[in-house]
């Protein structure tokens, strides 16, 4: 059974930072692109950031310049460093893995809550 295990969510004030982690198996990590989606209450799940096996990255316009996605090959883990957080970043963040990261990606984590509020 494929497992993607997220961690690092929490409550942070506007302007603050959080780092999300997504740990998985070696086979998933080495064979698939990985990425992050998020879903706010009452909204559709939306793309946040993705990283290919060759470390090519792409970001949603809403997070460019504030979020950074990276891979740690030794730990089979993908990170999402989130800086300058805004209340509109509040959502459940999901890790995904597949050949190409889309809403229909085959593998998903359970999600981690990020709340940005004063």
C-alpha positions in Angstrom: 0.0 0.0 0.0 1.4 3.4 -1.0 1.8 5.8 1.8 2.4 9.5 1.8 2.7 10.8 5.3 2.4 14.6 5.8 3.4 16.6 8.8 4.2 20.1 9.9 0.9 21.8 9.7 -0.4 24.1 12.5 -1.5 27.5 13.5 0.6 30.5 12.5 0.2 34.3 12.5 0.0 36.2 9.3 3.6 36.8 8.0 4.8 33.7 9.7 6.4 30.5 8.3 5.8 26.8 8.3 7.5 23.8 6.7 5.4 20.9 5.6 7.0 17.4 5.1 5.8 14.5 3.0 7.6 11.2 3.6 7.1 8.2 1.4 8.8 5.0 0.2 11.9 4.8 -1.8 10.1 3.4 -4.8 7.6 6.2 -4.9 10.1 8.9 -4.3 12.5 7.7 -7.0 9.9 7.0 -9.7 7.4 9.8 -9.5 7.0 13.5 -9.4 5.6 14.9 -6.2 3.7 17.9 -5.2 1.2 19.7 -3.0 -2.4 20.6 -3.3 -4.6 22.5 -0.8 -8.3 22.7 -0.1 -10.0 25.5 1.8 -13.5 25.1 3.2 -16.1 25.4 0.5 -13.5 25.5 -2.3 -12.1 23.0 -4.8 -8.7 21.4 -4.3 -6.1 23.6 -5.9 -2.5 23.1 -7.1 0.2 24.7 -4.9 3.6 23.4 -6.1 5.2 20.4 -7.8 8.7 19.0 -8.2 9.9 16.5 -10.8 12.4 13.6 -10.3 15.0 16.0 -11.8 14.1 18.8 -9.4 12.2 20.9 -11.9 9.7 23.0 -9.9 6.5 24.8 -10.7 4.2 26.9 -8.5 0.7 28.4 -8.4 0.8 32.1 -9.1 -0.6 32.8 -5.6 2.4 31.3 -3.8 5.3 32.2 -6.1 8.0 33.9 -4.3 6.7 32.8 -0.9 6.7 29.0 -1.0 9.5 26.7 -2.0 9.2 23.0 -2.7 12.3 20.7 -2.4 13.2 17.0 -2.3 15.6 15.2 0.1 16.8 12.1 -1.6 18.4 10.7 1.5 15.1 10.9 3.5 12.6 10.2 0.6 10.9 13.3 1.7 9.4 16.3 0.0 9.2 19.7 1.8 7.1 22.8 1.3 8.6 25.8 2.9 5.9 28.4 3.3 6.9 32.0 4.2 5.0 35.3 4.4 1.8 33.3 5.1 -1.5 35.0 4.6 -5.0 34.2 5.9 -6.0 33.0 2.5 -3.3 30.3 2.7 -5.5 28.6 5.3 -6.4 25.1 4.0 -5.8 21.4 4.4 -2.6 20.7 2.5 -2.3 17.3 0.6 0.9 15.7 -0.7 0.5 13.9 -4.1 2.7 11.6 -6.2 2.3 10.5 -9.8 4.1 10.7 -13.2 2.5 14.2 -13.5 0.9 16.0 -10.6 -2.7 16.8 -11.2 -6.0 16.6 -9.3 -6.2 13.0 -10.6 -2.9 11.9 -9.2 -2.9 8.3 -8.1 -1.3 8.7 -4.7 -2.4 11.1 -1.9 -1.6 11.7 1.7 -4.1 12.2 4.4 -3.7 16.0 4.6 -2.4 18.4 7.2 -4.2 21.5 8.4 -2.6 24.9 8.0 -4.3 27.8 9.7 -3.1 31.4 9.3 -4.8 33.7 11.8 -4.0 36.3 14.4 
